[in-house]
Amino acid sequence: MLNQPITNLAQQYVERSNRHILDDVFPLFEVHATYHSSQFGVLKGIESIKKMMTGFFIKFPDVHWAVETYTPESDDTVVFDFVMKGTDRETGNKIERHGRERIRFSEAGFIVHVEVEVLTHGFHQQIKENCLEDIQIMLEEAHHFFFP
């Protein structure tokens, strides 16, 4: 069985990810681990996971995950909500995503499956989208007013 609580293992994964040293993150995974994300789809095996994570950290070089509570869901699975913040290297846009992550561990304490679901793209993104919708409505109303 596990030498340390699975909540500690999940916290270690997030802390290492926040340090941006992927060579410290990859050894946490089993070779045949799977990863499913609402953003990236299904990945099978550590090599696929490495490729995705490397590209992700290049795209968001200052990415950071904030987690308040790690909750055991079963003997081998931890679930936690997160807020991810970062800057898109290509556009310079700041992003904020809220989501839920579920990590399943082997008896030896390695990650065998990660499930990530982005719940929202953050409050600021929602405001931006709402403002754009409001502007579109006002433009349509103005068009109808001036061009009946």
N, C-alpha and C positions, 0 to 999 in steps of 0.2 A: 504494500500500500504506500501511499504518499508519505514522505518524510516531513512535509510542512503543509499547513492548511492551503487548500486550493485558492482561497482568497489572496493569500500572499503571493502565490504563483502568478495570478492574474495581475496583481499590482506590480509585480516585478516586470511583467511584459509591457505594461503601460509606461512605467518609469524608464525602461530601456529604450522604448520607442521615442519618448520625449527627449532623450539625450541624443537622438539622431545617429547613433552608432549601430548601424544595421548588423555588423559583425557580432554584436552583443545580443541582438534580437534573434537572429536565425538559429542559433543553437538551442533555443527554447522549443523549437518545433521538431516533431518526429519527421522522418524522411518522407513518409507517405501521408502527411497531414493534408487536410482539405480546408479550403477557405471559401466562404460564400459571402458576397457583399451585394447589397442592392445597387451599388455603384459599379462594381467590376464583374459581377456574375460569379461563376463557380471556377475555382482553381484547384488543381489536384497535384500534390507533390511539392516538396520544398523548393525545387527549381522554379516552378511557376509562381510560387508565392514570393520568392526572392525577386524575380523579374518585376512583378507588380509593385512590390514595396519599394524597390529601388527607383522605379519610375515615379511613384507617388512622392517620395521624398525629394526627388529632383524638382518636380512640379511645385511642391509646397515646402521650400527649404526651412521655413520657420514654424512648421506645423507643431501644434501642442494639443494634447488631450487633457481635459480636466475631468476627473472622476471623483465623486463624493463618497459613494458606497459600493462595495463589492459584496454581492449577495450569493451565497451558495444556493444553487437551484436543485442540485442532487449531490451524490457522493463525488462525482467527477466533473461537475459543470458549475461555472460561475457566470452570473449575469450582472451587467452594470450599465448604467446610463452615462453618456459622456457628452461633453461639449468640445468640439474640435474647432480650433481657430488656426488660420494660416493665411499666407499671402501667395496668390498664384504668380509664379515666377514670370510667366509669359505676359500676363495682362497687368500685373501690379494690383489687382483687385483683392481686397480683404474678404475672406470667407468665414462663415461660422455655420457649423452644422451640428445639430443635436441628433443623437442616435442612441441605439442600444446594441450592446455587444454581448455575445454569449461565447464562452470558451470552454471546450471540453478537454480534459487532460487524461493521459494514460496513467496506469498504475505507477509508472516510474516518474511521473511528474512532467512529462513533455506534452506540448500542445498537439492534439490530434485533430481538432476541428475548431474553426473560428467562424462565427456567424455575425455579420454586421448589417444592421438596418439603420439607414439614415431616416430619422423621423421628420425633421424639418431642416430647412436651409438657414434657419436662424431668423431672429426677429427683424434684423436690418434688411435682410433679403425680402422678407414678407412685406415690410413697409415700402421698399423700392417697387415691388411688383404691384402693390395696391395703388401707389402713386401713379405708376404708368397706366394702370387701368382707369383711374380717375381722370387723368389727362386725356386719354383716348375718348372717354365719354364726353368731356367738356368740348373737345375739338369737334366731335360729331354734332353736339348740340349747337355749337357756334356755326358750323357749316349749314345746318338746317335753318338757323335764324337768319343768316345772311343770304342764303340761297334757297329760298322756300320752294 
